[in-house]
Amino acid sequence: MSIAEETLRMKEISPVLAASSAEQRNAALKAIADKLCDNADSIFAENEKDLNAAHEAGVSDAVAKRLKFNDAKLSDCIKGIEQLIKLPDPIGRITLARELDEGLKLYRVSCPIGVIGVIFEARPDAMVQISSLCIKSGNCAVLKGGRETAATNRLLFKLIHEAVTETGLPDMSLVQAEQHSEIDELLTCDKNVDLLIPRGSNAFVRHIMDNTKIPVMGHSDGICHIYVDKDADPDKAIRVIVDAKTQYTAACNATETLLVNRDIAEEFLPGIAKALKAAGVRIHGTKEVCDIIDVELLEPEIFREYLDLEISIKLVSGIDEAIAHINRYGSHHTDAIITENAAAADKFMQMVDSAGVYQNCSTRFADGFRYGFGAEVGISTSKLHARGPVGLEGLMSYKYKLYGNGDIVADYASGKKQFTHKDIAIDV
Protein backbone atom coordinates (compact mmCIF):
# COMPACT_ATOMS: atom_id res chain seq x y z
CA MET A 1 0.00 0.00 0.00
CA SER A 2 1.06 3.60 -0.53
CA ILE A 3 1.47 5.94 2.43
CA ALA A 4 -1.80 7.65 1.46
CA GLU A 5 -3.63 4.32 1.54
CA GLU A 6 -2.01 3.31 4.81
CA THR A 7 -2.88 6.58 6.54
CA LEU A 8 -6.48 6.21 5.38
CA ARG A 9 -6.64 2.76 6.97
CA MET A 10 -5.02 4.15 10.12
CA LYS A 11 -7.60 6.93 10.29
CA GLU A 12 -10.36 4.33 10.10
CA ILE A 13 -8.96 2.12 12.87
CA SER A 14 -7.65 4.88 15.15
CA PRO A 15 -10.91 4.89 17.18
CA VAL A 16 -10.37 1.16 17.82
CA LEU A 17 -6.92 1.78 19.29
CA ALA A 18 -8.28 4.74 21.28
CA ALA A 19 -11.00 2.49 22.72
CA SER A 20 -8.59 -0.26 23.77
CA SER A 21 -8.13 -0.85 27.49
CA ALA A 22 -5.16 0.39 29.47
CA GLU A 23 -4.44 -3.24 30.36
CA GLN A 24 -4.21 -4.21 26.69
CA ARG A 25 -1.93 -1.29 25.81
CA ASN A 26 0.29 -2.00 28.81
CA ALA A 27 0.47 -5.66 27.78
CA ALA A 28 1.67 -4.52 24.37
CA LEU A 29 4.37 -2.40 26.01
CA LYS A 30 5.49 -5.35 28.14
CA ALA A 31 5.63 -7.50 25.01
CA ILE A 32 7.75 -4.86 23.25
CA ALA A 33 10.25 -4.83 26.11
CA ASP A 34 10.44 -8.63 26.11
CA LYS A 35 10.93 -8.80 22.33
CA LEU A 36 13.74 -6.26 22.44
CA CYS A 37 15.55 -8.07 25.26
CA ASP A 38 15.15 -11.48 23.62
CA ASN A 39 16.56 -10.18 20.33
CA ALA A 40 19.27 -7.88 21.68
CA ASP A 41 22.14 -9.62 19.88
CA SER A 42 20.37 -9.40 16.53
CA ILE A 43 19.61 -5.71 17.09
CA PHE A 44 23.24 -4.96 17.94
CA ALA A 45 24.39 -6.85 14.85
CA GLU A 46 22.13 -4.76 12.60
CA ASN A 47 23.35 -1.63 14.34
CA GLU A 48 26.94 -2.63 13.65
CA LYS A 49 26.08 -2.74 9.94
CA ASP A 50 24.73 0.80 10.15
CA LEU A 51 27.78 2.02 12.05
CA ASN A 52 30.16 0.50 9.50
CA ALA A 53 28.23 2.04 6.62
CA ALA A 54 28.25 5.42 8.37
CA HIS A 55 32.01 5.17 8.92
CA GLU A 56 32.56 4.40 5.24
CA ALA A 57 30.35 7.34 4.29
CA GLY A 58 32.45 9.68 6.43
CA VAL A 59 29.72 10.56 8.91
CA SER A 60 30.91 12.99 11.62
CA ASP A 61 31.62 11.78 15.14
CA ALA A 62 28.71 13.84 16.46
CA VAL A 63 26.26 12.03 14.18
CA ALA A 64 27.91 8.64 14.78
CA LYS A 65 27.20 8.95 18.50
CA ARG A 66 23.51 9.21 17.71
CA LEU A 67 23.60 6.07 15.56
CA LYS A 68 24.98 3.72 18.19
CA PHE A 69 22.53 1.34 19.87
CA ASN A 70 24.22 -0.73 22.57
CA ASP A 71 23.44 -2.36 25.92
CA ALA A 72 23.23 1.02 27.65
CA LYS A 73 20.78 2.43 25.07
CA LEU A 74 18.68 -0.74 25.18
CA SER A 75 18.63 -0.62 28.98
CA ASP A 76 17.42 2.99 28.91
CA CYS A 77 14.70 2.05 26.43
CA ILE A 78 13.51 -0.80 28.65
CA LYS A 79 13.48 1.47 31.70
CA GLY A 80 11.44 3.99 29.73
CA ILE A 81 8.89 1.35 28.76
CA GLU A 82 8.64 0.15 32.35
CA GLN A 83 8.10 3.74 33.45
CA LEU A 84 5.38 4.16 30.85
CA ILE A 85 3.57 1.03 32.01
CA LYS A 86 3.41 2.41 35.55
CA LEU A 87 1.93 5.75 34.44
CA PRO A 88 -1.86 6.21 34.69
CA ASP A 89 -3.94 5.73 31.56
CA PRO A 90 -4.01 9.13 29.81
CA ILE A 91 -7.22 8.27 27.92
CA GLY A 92 -10.62 9.12 29.43
CA ARG A 93 -9.42 11.54 32.11
CA ILE A 94 -12.17 13.99 33.06
CA THR A 95 -10.67 17.48 33.37
CA LEU A 96 -13.93 19.42 33.63
CA ALA A 97 -17.37 18.42 34.90
CA ARG A 98 -20.19 20.94 34.92
CA GLU A 99 -23.96 20.83 35.16
CA LEU A 100 -25.20 23.50 32.73
CA ASP A 101 -28.71 23.09 34.07
CA GLU A 102 -30.54 20.36 35.95
CA GLY A 103 -29.92 17.09 34.10
CA LEU A 104 -27.73 18.73 31.41
CA LYS A 105 -24.17 17.65 32.21
CA LEU A 106 -20.96 18.58 30.39
CA TYR A 107 -17.64 16.74 30.67
CA ARG A 108 -14.25 17.47 29.10
CA VAL A 109 -12.52 14.14 28.53
CA SER A 110 -8.99 13.40 27.31
CA CYS A 111 -8.58 11.44 24.08
CA PRO A 112 -5.75 10.58 21.66
CA ILE A 113 -4.89 13.00 18.86
CA GLY A 114 -5.47 10.21 16.32
CA VAL A 115 -2.89 9.59 13.58
CA ILE A 116 0.58 11.06 14.07
CA GLY A 117 3.45 11.14 11.61
CA VAL A 118 6.87 11.21 13.28
CA ILE A 119 9.96 11.86 11.14
CA PHE A 120 13.03 11.50 13.31
CA GLU A 121 16.78 11.63 13.08
CA ALA A 122 19.21 8.75 13.13
CA ARG A 123 18.89 7.66 16.78
CA PRO A 124 17.50 4.08 16.87
CA ASP A 125 16.30 4.50 20.45
CA ALA A 126 13.87 7.13 19.11
CA MET A 127 12.05 4.33 17.26
CA VAL A 128 11.43 2.52 20.55
CA GLN A 129 10.50 5.63 22.53
CA ILE A 130 8.10 7.04 19.95
CA SER A 131 6.39 3.70 19.28
CA SER A 132 5.91 3.06 22.99
CA LEU A 133 4.50 6.52 23.67
CA CYS A 134 2.07 6.28 20.78
CA ILE A 135 0.79 2.87 21.92
CA LYS A 136 0.38 3.98 25.54
CA SER A 137 -1.45 7.15 24.44
CA GLY A 138 -3.67 5.28 21.95
CA ASN A 139 -2.34 7.08 18.88
CA CYS A 140 -1.66 5.45 15.52
CA ALA A 141 1.74 6.43 14.15
CA VAL A 142 3.62 6.56 10.86
CA LEU A 143 7.32 6.26 11.75
CA LYS A 144 10.12 7.42 9.46
CA GLY A 145 13.64 7.08 10.86
CA GLY A 146 16.91 8.31 9.43
CA ARG A 147 18.50 6.36 6.59
CA GLU A 148 21.77 6.14 8.56
CA THR A 149 20.16 3.52 10.82
CA ALA A 150 17.91 1.83 8.28
CA ALA A 151 18.95 -1.73 9.24
CA THR A 152 18.55 -1.14 12.99
CA ASN A 153 15.21 0.64 12.61
CA ARG A 154 13.86 -2.07 10.30
CA LEU A 155 14.47 -4.79 12.87
CA LEU A 156 13.29 -2.66 15.79
CA PHE A 157 10.04 -1.86 14.01
CA LYS A 158 9.51 -5.51 13.06
CA LEU A 159 9.85 -6.60 16.70
CA ILE A 160 7.69 -3.76 18.01
CA HIS A 161 4.96 -4.39 15.43
CA GLU A 162 4.94 -8.11 16.21
CA ALA A 163 4.53 -7.37 19.93
CA VAL A 164 1.68 -4.94 19.30
CA THR A 165 -0.31 -7.25 17.01
CA GLU A 166 0.33 -10.38 19.10
CA THR A 167 -1.34 -8.67 22.07
CA GLY A 168 -4.45 -7.95 20.01
CA LEU A 169 -4.03 -4.31 19.03
CA PRO A 170 -4.85 -3.34 15.40
CA ASP A 171 -2.31 -4.25 12.73
CA MET A 172 -2.30 -0.65 11.44
CA SER A 173 -1.57 0.91 14.83
CA LEU A 174 2.01 1.45 13.65
CA VAL A 175 3.37 1.80 10.11
CA GLN A 176 6.99 2.24 9.08
CA ALA A 177 7.99 4.46 6.16
CA GLU A 178 11.47 3.71 4.84
CA GLN A 179 11.80 5.62 1.58
CA HIS A 180 12.67 9.32 1.54
CA SER A 181 10.03 9.86 -1.15
CA GLU A 182 7.38 8.70 1.31
CA ILE A 183 7.97 11.83 3.39
CA ASP A 184 6.67 14.04 0.57
CA GLU A 185 3.66 11.74 0.16
CA LEU A 186 3.01 11.86 3.90
CA LEU A 187 2.94 15.67 3.77
CA THR A 188 -0.08 15.51 1.43
CA CYS A 189 -2.17 13.31 3.76
CA ASP A 190 -3.83 16.19 5.62
CA LYS A 191 -7.22 14.45 5.61
CA ASN A 192 -5.85 11.39 7.41
CA VAL A 193 -2.90 12.57 9.50
CA ASP A 194 -3.69 14.80 12.49
CA LEU A 195 -0.18 15.88 13.51
CA LEU A 196 3.40 15.79 12.23
CA ILE A 197 6.41 15.74 14.55
CA PRO A 198 9.67 16.30 12.65
CA ARG A 199 13.01 15.90 14.43
CA GLY A 200 16.04 17.11 12.51
CA SER A 201 17.88 20.16 11.22
CA ASN A 202 16.41 23.65 11.04
CA ALA A 203 16.23 23.39 7.24
CA PHE A 204 14.46 20.03 7.40
CA VAL A 205 11.84 21.19 9.92
CA ARG A 206 11.24 24.35 7.88
CA HIS A 207 10.78 22.20 4.74
CA ILE A 208 8.12 20.17 6.54
CA MET A 209 6.30 23.26 7.79
CA ASP A 210 6.35 24.94 4.38
CA ASN A 211 5.07 21.93 2.44
CA THR A 212 2.10 20.59 4.37
CA LYS A 213 -1.33 21.60 5.66
CA ILE A 214 -0.95 19.19 8.59
CA PRO A 215 -0.23 20.84 11.97
CA VAL A 216 3.48 20.52 12.84
CA MET A 217 4.95 20.28 16.34
CA GLY A 218 8.62 20.20 17.23
CA HIS A 219 11.86 22.13 17.27
CA SER A 220 14.84 22.55 14.99
CA ASP A 221 18.00 23.90 16.63
CA GLY A 222 19.06 23.27 20.21
CA ILE A 223 21.08 26.38 21.03
CA CYS A 224 21.05 26.10 24.82
CA HIS A 225 22.71 28.61 27.16
CA ILE A 226 24.08 28.76 30.66
CA TYR A 227 24.43 32.18 32.30
CA VAL A 228 26.90 32.42 35.19
CA ASP A 229 25.62 35.20 37.43
CA LYS A 230 27.80 37.40 39.64
CA ASP A 231 26.35 35.56 42.65
CA ALA A 232 27.20 32.10 41.32
CA ASP A 233 29.06 29.46 43.31
CA PRO A 234 32.09 28.93 41.00
CA ASP A 235 32.61 25.26 41.90
CA LYS A 236 28.94 24.52 41.32
CA ALA A 237 29.05 26.44 38.04
CA ILE A 238 32.03 24.49 36.70
CA ARG A 239 30.47 21.16 37.66
CA VAL A 240 27.18 22.00 35.91
CA ILE A 241 28.76 23.53 32.79
CA VAL A 242 31.09 20.59 32.16
CA ASP A 243 28.18 18.16 32.42
CA ALA A 244 25.90 20.29 30.25
CA LYS A 245 28.56 20.47 27.52
CA THR A 246 30.21 17.04 27.65
CA GLN A 247 27.81 14.45 29.09
CA TYR A 248 26.35 13.83 25.61
CA THR A 249 27.42 16.43 23.09
CA ALA A 250 25.21 15.19 20.23
CA ALA A 251 21.97 15.92 22.11
CA CYS A 252 19.83 18.97 21.43
CA ASN A 253 19.87 19.88 25.15
CA ALA A 254 23.66 20.13 25.41
CA THR A 255 24.82 23.66 26.27
CA GLU A 256 26.33 25.51 23.30
CA THR A 257 26.84 29.06 24.63
CA LEU A 258 28.18 30.19 28.00
CA LEU A 259 27.42 33.71 29.19
CA VAL A 260 29.49 35.03 32.09
CA ASN A 261 28.87 38.13 34.18
CA ARG A 262 31.66 40.60 33.47
CA ASP A 263 32.12 41.33 37.20
CA ILE A 264 33.43 37.82 37.87
CA ALA A 265 35.08 37.08 34.52
CA GLU A 266 38.70 37.62 35.62
CA GLU A 267 38.30 35.09 38.44
CA PHE A 268 35.92 32.61 36.82
CA LEU A 269 37.13 32.23 33.23
CA PRO A 270 40.53 30.61 33.95
CA GLY A 271 38.88 27.90 36.05
CA ILE A 272 36.12 27.02 33.60
CA ALA A 273 38.56 27.12 30.68
CA LYS A 274 40.86 24.68 32.45
CA ALA A 275 37.96 22.31 33.24
CA LEU A 276 36.52 22.43 29.72
CA LYS A 277 39.89 21.96 28.03
CA ALA A 278 40.62 19.00 30.33
CA ALA A 279 37.37 17.48 29.04
CA GLY A 280 38.50 17.99 25.45
CA VAL A 281 36.27 20.98 24.71
CA ARG A 282 37.31 23.49 22.06
CA ILE A 283 36.47 27.01 23.29
CA HIS A 284 35.46 29.97 21.12
CA GLY A 285 35.37 33.35 22.87
CA THR A 286 34.59 36.93 22.00
CA LYS A 287 37.58 39.31 21.89
CA GLU A 288 36.85 40.32 25.47
CA VAL A 289 37.06 36.69 26.54
CA CYS A 290 40.24 36.13 24.51
CA ASP A 291 41.86 39.01 26.38
CA ILE A 292 41.46 37.05 29.63
CA ILE A 293 42.02 33.43 28.57
CA ASP A 294 43.79 31.82 25.63
CA VAL A 295 40.96 30.56 23.41
CA GLU A 296 39.91 30.83 19.76
CA LEU A 297 38.36 34.12 18.67
CA LEU A 298 34.62 33.80 18.06
CA GLU A 299 33.38 35.46 14.91
CA PRO A 300 31.05 38.30 16.00
CA GLU A 301 27.40 37.37 16.42
CA ILE A 302 27.99 33.72 15.46
CA PHE A 303 26.35 31.63 18.15
CA ARG A 304 25.37 28.19 16.92
CA GLU A 305 24.60 24.58 17.74
CA TYR A 306 27.87 22.62 17.70
CA LEU A 307 26.63 19.14 18.72
CA ASP A 308 30.27 18.43 19.52
CA LEU A 309 32.98 19.24 22.05
CA GLU A 310 32.87 22.95 21.28
CA ILE A 311 31.38 25.93 23.10
CA SER A 312 31.04 29.70 22.71
CA ILE A 313 31.75 32.10 25.60
CA LYS A 314 30.63 35.72 25.86
CA LEU A 315 30.73 38.25 28.70
CA VAL A 316 27.62 40.21 29.64
CA SER A 317 27.03 43.18 31.90
CA GLY A 318 24.44 41.40 33.98
CA ILE A 319 21.24 39.39 34.02
CA ASP A 320 19.32 41.77 31.74
CA GLU A 321 21.88 41.46 28.94
CA ALA A 322 22.01 37.70 29.44
CA ILE A 323 18.23 37.43 29.09
CA ALA A 324 18.23 39.66 26.00
CA HIS A 325 21.00 37.58 24.39
CA ILE A 326 19.26 34.28 25.07
CA ASN A 327 15.91 35.49 23.76
CA ARG A 328 17.58 36.83 20.59
CA TYR A 329 20.13 34.11 19.76
CA GLY A 330 18.72 31.06 21.51
CA SER A 331 16.31 28.50 20.11
CA HIS A 332 13.85 28.66 23.05
CA HIS A 333 14.77 25.10 24.03
CA THR A 334 16.46 24.98 27.47
CA ASP A 335 18.52 27.64 29.26
CA ALA A 336 19.97 27.82 32.77
CA ILE A 337 21.26 30.32 35.29
CA ILE A 338 23.92 29.56 37.88
CA THR A 339 23.33 31.76 40.91
CA GLU A 340 22.77 31.68 44.65
CA ASN A 341 20.54 34.76 44.35
CA ALA A 342 16.90 33.65 44.46
CA ALA A 343 15.63 36.97 43.07
CA ALA A 344 17.99 36.73 40.10
CA ALA A 345 16.89 33.14 39.44
CA ASP A 346 13.22 34.12 39.59
CA LYS A 347 13.78 36.98 37.14
CA PHE A 348 15.71 34.75 34.75
CA MET A 349 13.03 32.05 34.83
CA GLN A 350 10.27 34.59 34.30
CA MET A 351 11.91 36.55 31.49
CA VAL A 352 13.72 33.88 29.44
CA ASP A 353 11.31 32.74 26.72
CA SER A 354 12.27 29.05 26.56
CA ALA A 355 10.50 25.74 27.02
CA GLY A 356 12.83 24.89 29.92
CA VAL A 357 14.43 27.36 32.36
CA TYR A 358 16.69 26.00 35.11
CA GLN A 359 18.62 27.17 38.14
CA ASN A 360 21.91 25.55 39.19
CA CYS A 361 21.52 22.39 37.13
CA SER A 362 22.53 20.99 33.75
CA THR A 363 20.50 21.65 30.61
CA ARG A 364 20.86 17.91 29.89
CA PHE A 365 17.94 17.31 32.27
CA ALA A 366 15.57 18.41 29.48
CA ASP A 367 14.36 14.92 28.64
CA GLY A 368 11.04 13.09 28.88
CA PHE A 369 12.56 10.07 30.63
CA ARG A 370 14.29 12.25 33.23
CA TYR A 371 11.05 14.18 33.76
CA GLY A 372 9.31 10.90 34.54
CA PHE A 373 7.29 10.86 31.30
CA GLY A 374 8.58 7.39 30.38
CA ALA A 375 10.00 8.74 27.11
CA GLU A 376 9.40 11.55 24.66
CA VAL A 377 8.56 11.93 20.99
CA GLY A 378 10.71 15.05 20.95
CA ILE A 379 11.07 18.45 22.54
CA SER A 380 8.73 21.18 21.38
CA THR A 381 9.69 24.86 21.36
CA SER A 382 6.18 25.77 20.24
CA LYS A 383 3.80 27.52 22.61
CA LEU A 384 0.70 25.86 21.20
CA HIS A 385 -0.55 22.53 22.55
CA ALA A 386 2.70 21.10 23.95
CA ARG A 387 6.01 22.63 25.07
CA GLY A 388 9.25 21.08 26.24
CA PRO A 389 9.71 17.28 26.34
CA VAL A 390 6.57 15.83 24.75
CA GLY A 391 5.39 12.77 26.63
CA LEU A 392 1.94 11.26 27.04
CA GLU A 393 0.21 14.53 27.90
CA GLY A 394 1.53 16.18 24.74
CA LEU A 395 0.05 13.38 22.61
CA MET A 396 -3.44 13.87 23.99
CA SER A 397 -6.32 16.10 23.00
CA TYR A 398 -9.80 16.24 24.50
CA LYS A 399 -13.44 16.22 23.55
CA TYR A 400 -16.54 17.63 25.23
CA LYS A 401 -19.30 15.19 26.13
CA LEU A 402 -22.73 16.64 26.86
CA TYR A 403 -25.50 14.48 28.36
CA GLY A 404 -29.10 15.73 28.25
CA ASN A 405 -32.70 14.60 28.22
CA GLY A 406 -34.43 16.28 25.29
CA ASP A 407 -32.89 19.68 26.08
CA ILE A 408 -33.11 22.36 23.38
CA VAL A 409 -31.41 25.76 23.02
CA ALA A 410 -34.73 27.51 22.20
CA ASP A 411 -35.81 27.18 25.85
CA TYR A 412 -32.78 29.18 26.95
CA ALA A 413 -32.89 31.70 24.11
CA SER A 414 -36.52 32.52 24.94
CA GLY A 415 -35.83 32.87 28.67
CA LYS A 416 -37.99 29.90 29.57
CA LYS A 417 -34.98 28.31 31.21
CA GLN A 418 -31.76 29.68 32.75
CA PHE A 419 -28.32 28.11 32.86
CA THR A 420 -27.06 27.33 36.36
CA HIS A 421 -23.43 26.36 35.45
CA LYS A 422 -22.74 24.37 38.60
CA ASP A 423 -19.41 22.52 38.73
CA ILE A 424 -19.54 18.83 39.60
CA ALA A 425 -16.87 17.18 41.73
CA ILE A 426 -14.44 15.09 39.68
CA ASP A 427 -13.39 11.74 41.08
CA VAL A 428 -9.61 11.51 40.74
MARTIPA-848039 format. One record per residue (C-alpha): x, y, z. Coordinates in steps of 0.25 Angstrom, whole numbers, plus 5000, padded with zeros to 4 digits. Example, Ala and Ser with C-alpha at 12.3 -4.5 7.8 and 13.67 -1.06 7.14 Angstrom:
504949825031/505549965029/
This chain:
500050005000/500450144998/500650245010/499350315006/498550175006/499250135019/498850265026/497450255022/497350115028/498050175040/497050285041/495950175040/496450085051/496950205061/495650205069/495950055071/497250075077/496750195085/495650105091/496649995095/496749975110/497950025118/498249875121/498349835107/499249955103/500149925115/500249775111/500749825097/501749905104/502249795113/502349705100/503149815093/504149815104/504249655104/504449655089/505549755090/506249685101/506149545094/506649595081/507749685087/508949625080/508149625066/507849775068/509349805072/509849735059/508949815050/509349935057/510849895055/510449895040/509950035041/511150085048/512150025038/511350085026/511350225033/512850215036/513050185021/512150295017/513050395026/511950425036/512450525046/512650475061/511550555066/510550485057/511250355059/510950365074/509450375071/509450245062/510050155073/509050055079/509749975090/509449915104/509350045111/508350105100/507549975101/507549985116/507050125116/505950085106/505449975115/505450065127/504650165119/503650055115/503550015129/503250155134/502250175123/501450045128/501450105142/500850235138/499350255139/498450235126/498450375119/497150335112/495850365118/496250465128/495150565132/495750705133/494450785135/493150745140/491950845140/490450835141/489950945131/488550925136/487850815144/488050685136/488950755126/490350715129/491650745122/492950675123/494350705116/495050575114/496450545109/496650465096/497750425087/498050525075/497850415065/498850385054/500250445056/501450455046/502750455053/504050475045/505250465053/506750475052/507750355053/507650315067/507050165067/506550185082/505550295076/504850175069/504650105082/504250235090/503250285080/502650155077/502450125092/501850265095/500850255083/500350115088/500250165102/499450295098/498550215088/499150285076/499350225062/500750265057/501450265043/502950255047/504050305038/505550285043/506850335038/507450255026/508750255034/508150145043/507250075033/507649935037/507449955052/506150035050/505549925041/505849815051/505349895063/504049935056/503849785052/503949745067/503149855072/502049825062/502049685065/501849715080/500749805077/499949715068/500149585076/499549655088/498249685080/498449835076/498149875062/499149835051/499149975046/499450045059/500850065055/501350075040/502850095036/503250185025/504650155019/504750225006/505150375006/504050394995/503050355005/503250475014/502750565002/501550475001/501250475016/501250635015/500050625006/499150535015/498550655022/497150585022/497750465030/498850505038/498550595050/499950645054/501450635049/502650635058/503950655051/505250645058/506450685050/507250815045/506650955044/506550945029/505850805030/504750855040/504550975032/504350895019/503250815026/502550935031/502551005018/502050885010/500850825017/499550865023/499650775034/499950835048/501450825051/502050815065/503450815069/504750895069/505950905060/507250965067/507650935081/508451065084/508451045099/509151145109/509651155123/509851295129/510851305141/510251415150/511151505159/510551425171/510951285165/511651185173/512851165164/513051015168/511650985165/511651065152/512850985147/512250855151/510950885144/511550945131/512450825129/511350735130/510450815121/511450825110/512150685111/511150585116/510550555102/511050665092/510150615081/508850645088/507950765086/507950805101/509550815102/509950955105/510551025093/510751165099/511351215112/511051355117/511851405128/511551535137/512751625134/512851655149/513451515151/514051485138/515551505142/515351405154/514451305147/514951295133/516251225136/515651125144/514451085134/515451085123/516350995130/515250895133/514650905119/516050885112/516250765121/514950705116/515450725102/514550845099/514950945088/514651085093/514251205084/514151335091/513851485088/515051575088/514751615102/514851475106/516151455098/516751565106/516651485119/516851345114/517551275103/516451225094/516051235079/515351365075/513851355072/513451425060/512451535064/511051495066/511251355062/510551275073/510151135068/509850985071/511150905071/510750775075/512150745078/513250775088/513150925085/512651045092/512451195091/512751285102/512351435103/512351535115/511051615119/510851735128/509851665136/508551585136/507751675127/508851665116/508851515118/507351505116/507351595104/508451505098/507751375100/506451425095/507051475082/508151365079/507551245086/506551145080/505551155092/505951005096/506651005110/507451115117/508051115131/508551215141/509651185152/509351275164/509151275179/508251395177/506851355178/506351485172/507251475160/506851335158/505351365158/505551485149/506351395139/505251285139/504151385137/504851465126/505551365118/504551315107/504951165106/504251035108/505151005120/505851095129/506751045140/507451095153/508851025157/508650905149/509050845135/508250875122/508350725120/507250695129/506250745118/505750605115/504450525116/505050405123/505750495133/504450575135/503750445138/502950435125/503450305122/504050355108/503850465099/503450485084/504350605084/504450745090/503550855086/503950995085/502551035081/501551105090/500351035085/499850905090/501150845096/502450915100/503750845105/503950695105/502650635099/502250515107/500850455108/500150585112/500650655099/500050545090/498650555096/497550645092/496150655098/494650655094/493450715101/492350615105/490950675107/489850585113/488450635113/486950585113/486250655101/486850795104/486850895094/487451035092/486151105089/485751095103/486951175108/486851275096/485451305100/485751315115/484851205118/486051135125/487351195131/488751125131/489251095145/490651055142/490950975154/492250905155/492250755158/493350695167/494250605159/494650475164/496250465163/
